[in-house]
Amino acid sequence: MKETVITSGTGTVTDGRTVDLRGLADLGQPIDCTQRVITVSGRNTLWLVDAGALDLFAVDAPEHGGQWHFVGRLETGTMLLPPPEGPRHSLVLRPLEDAGLSMLMVSDLVRRHQGDTSQGPAGDALVAEADAVADGVDRGLAVFHEFLRGGELPPRDFVPLAGGTETVLAAGQRARSIDGLIWVDVLHGRVAAHGQSGFSERRAGDFVAIGERSWVSTDSSARIRVRSSRQLMAEGAFWKYLLQTANSTMYLVDRAVEHRGHVEERKILDGGEATRLSSEHAERSLRAVLTPTAHPSRSGETADEDPTTAACRLIAEAMGITLVDSAGEPPNRHIGPVERIAVRSRFRTRTVVLKDQWWRTNIGPLVGHLHKDHTPVALMWRRGRYYAVDGITGEWAAVCADAAPAYEDRAVMFYQPLTDSVSGWRFLRHGVRGSGGDLGMMALSATIAVGLSVLVPYGTGKVLGSFIPAAQSTLIVQLCAGLLVAALASAGFGILQNLALLRVEGRFESILQAALWDRLLRLPTGFFKRYSTGELASAALGIENIRAVLMDVSATLLYSSVVAVINFAVLFWFSVPLALLATFFLVIGVAVFVILGSRQMVWQTRSLQMGFTLTDQVFQTLRGLPKLRVANATDRAYANWAKRFSGQKEVQKRIGHYQNAIAVFNAAYLPLCTLIVFFAICGPLRGSISIGDFLAFNAGFGIMIAAVVQVTSSVTGVINIVPIMNRIRPILEEPLETVAGSIPPGELSGAIEINHLSFAYAKGAPPVLQDISFRIRAGDMVAIVGPSGCGKSTLLRMLLGFEQPLAGSILYDGQDLSSLDLAAVRRQCGVVLQQAKPFTGSILQAITGAQNYSMDEAWEAADMAGLRKDIEAMPMGMHTLIGDGSTLSGGQRQRLVIAQALIRRPRILFFDEATSALDNETQRIVTESTRSLHATRVVIAHRLSTVLEADQIVVLSEGRIAQSGTPAELLADTGGIFHQLIQRQIQ
């Protein structure tokens, strides 16, 4: 719809027509705006705001002694038709500074515009005046519609309506305006009008005025005709429609005020109820402490929860996850209720398939569903099988072969996130959560096996010291049989230990890898500027190396440590002097190991650092290989790689020297220590111990030294994880982008306000943005333009929460972005950046992302992005695979990213040169598609065809707002920066 801009003064030229607002005001009677309060009255009159602005209120009593309710602000050019007084409220105005108000008679305007057939300039001026009246009345009705709308937001999935069309609505469809205020005539069937203090039904022959924030729906087929106020004015039916609408306005205002009062009362009651429930829950918790048999989840919070939340709470309690109420999340039919809770509570989930005898394999707590009614249940592992727990009643039911068919074959697994602050030790400990039983089994098996191994030195002493000299062959056979049984038992416990180790190993890697990637994805964008992609990938995938090292040496380290400690204690039982000598050998061995190991660790850290850098360089080289070939720089890239690679090999040689020294020491140490022991027993300690005890001591001493050697070798391997943990530590120590306590934004309408925003990329650096302030109404399109380097992309990053302002604030629906859950805000936005690339996979996956959209919805998004013909021309259609090596053109890639942003039908769209690679026809399709969504659009663009479609243009220059206004206003300013930019583009 073309807009006639009206301002006070001599007039403004728009679309070649001049509107003299002062001349229009002169047709009526001026109203004294020096009064503090002006009562709106007078039938068949039209009140025109010809200067400044006035605030409109609904007052409970005509005497103005009752409560005042703010309806809205009437700006210059707004026209108000005073409705009849309602049963409860009257309208009053409060003038602001320099306000001007005139009262026109409707009968005068009707005679002035009906039947006039003037041609030429006079006729054009009269038509422009009629359009100005229609637009002014639209503004006045829009103020009432916004007040009457209440808290419900318009639907995101709707049929767009524009003036001058007829539309057939199918059952269940909803329709709303994309062209300002429109008048809907019901030609057939019936429709319900929403967004005006509830909804009211309209039948054939009725009409309703709906604005951009209200809508109509139908439960059966209906045919409607849509006209704008200008079209009604041209047809001569405008005043009839307007007067009938005015007659019901105050009744709707009364109902809206009453509804708001009920909402406030309900909030107060809900607050009191929440306090009561909180007190009751605290009392139940205290009783549970005093009465251990009481199960808090059976009589506590779950009693007031839905089955899904109750089941999720049981799983969360078992895993140590804090569950957050998902009431603040906007509705989304593309994610399930369990995933909805997970999103709000900030933990990840995965759908798993339950097959074969799944109830006998422990994969952790799950949320399952009953086949008959899809009721959610908590699947908990107890005593070797799964149990299904009803979250509401707390009843436990064992899952067996007969009961398993009653459950669906898919369940949801939770992944416990890391805490906001986590150290390296806590991080590793996080990986063994839920492995307490297996770790206990490992420790028990090792202890029993070691206890049995003590029989070896004892049996050696007995056989060689007593049985053989006494020729007691029967006792020798019996002792050998006992040692054989002990060896078999030790082997059995070793098998149990290894099975437990395998379970711990698999759980360790899956838990830590998921937790680390989850944390990496929750870090602020500034963190990723400090590290390259290769560095972060190497750090994130370092969990596999940590798992391999720890699990390879953990069993050996545990077993050898227990063997060394027990045999060391046994040595004192045989001979204290020899045991003290063994202690001296032990100290020497540990000292040598510490010296060599610490030196090795220095070079090991350097080697791993060089390896990470080399991996990063290879990754970056492969990514930039086409550019290297264009610049003929492949030889230099290879030379750089070869230099770093040879340097790493030199470091590895040094590491090898230390490893060889440790190996030689370990190999020679035991024989050397044994030789010294024999010298001692033949010299100073002659006769202090019997032959049998000495043989037993010697066997135990050899076992202890061998165990110590294994411990030192294992610790040498463990040292290798220190550099890897140093690589991971920045990820663990970086504060999360969204911290606990962030406020859920609720469902956003699209209104954005920027107040005195300033920003600099570094402390002490010159500001990139300085004192930026402007407002964006819900559903408007705002273009941000300016020369390169003026801060356009920086402003967009701040609107998305990627950067934090030095001063000022950004408000979404009146809520400060800095206090909101940034992830929840972004989930309601569609973002297309200039250098954005589609996801790797099929085209369908690239469009739908991780949510469950149907094929029809994917095709609809492709239509909105002008991509359908391109996809249909591909051999596999939507299932065509794409990636870095695909042959998609730049325009196709850009449209694919646009389709991905539009499939969710967001209320807020951010475009950063999103159509730079599109031709004019495709850009027109995308522009019309985004307009039909009626979403708030913030566009950074330079193309004339894109910018001139905006409701508002903000021109930045050197980080400040140089100009701001409608395209017509900025084009009229021939000395402004915008006009200069347009001239350069045209030239």
Buried (B, 14 or more C-beta within 10 A) or exposed (E): BEBBBBBBEEBBEBEEBBBBBBBBBEBBEEBEBEEEEBBBBBEBBBBBBBBBBBBBBBBBEEEEEBEBBEBBBBEBBBBBBBBEBBEBBBBBBBBEEEBBBBBBBBEBBBEBBEEEEEEEEEEBBBBBBBBBBBBBBBBBBBBBBBBBBBEBBBBBEBBBBBBEEEBBBEEEBBBBBBBBBBBBBBBEBBBBBBBBBBBBEBEBEBBBBBBBBBBBBBEEEBBBBBBBBBBBBBEEBBBEBBBEBBEBBBBBBBBBBEBBEEEEEEEEEEEEEEEEBEEBBEEBEEEBEEEEEBEBBBEBBBBEBEBBBBBBBBBBBBBEBEBBEBEBBBEBEBBBBBBBBBBBBBBBBEEBEBEEEBBEEBBBBBBBBBEEEEBBBBBBBEEEBBBBBBBBEBEEEEBEEEEBEBBEBEBBBBBBBBBEEBEBEEBBEBBBBBBEEBBEBBBBBBBBBBBBBBBBBBBBBBBBBBBBEEEBEEBBEEBEEEBEEBBEBBEEBBEBBEBBBEBBBBBBBBBBBBBBBBBBEBBBEEBEEEBBEBBBBBBBBBBEBBBBBBBBBBBBBBBBBBBBEBBBEBBBEBBEBBBEBBEEBBEEBBEBBEEBBEBBBEBBBBBBBBBBBBBBBBBBBEEBEEEBEEEEEEEEBEEEBEEBBEBBEEBBEBBEEBBEBBEEBBEEBBEEBBEEBEEBBEEEBEEBBBEBBBBBBBBBBBBBBBBBBBBBBBBBBBBBBBBBBBBBBBBBEBEBBBEEEBEBBBBBBBBBBBBEBBBBEEEEEEBBBBBBEBEBBBBBBBBBBBBEEBBBBBBBBBBBBBBEBBEBBBBBBEBEBEEBBBBBBBBBBBBBBBEBBBBEBBBBBBBBBEBEBEEEBBBBBBBBBBBBEBBEEBEEBBEBBBEEEEEBEEBBBBBBBBBBBBBBBBBBBBBBBBBBBBEEEBBBBBBBBBBBBBBBBBBBBBBEEBBBBBBBBBBBBBBBBBBBBBBBBBBBEEEBBBBEBBEEEEE
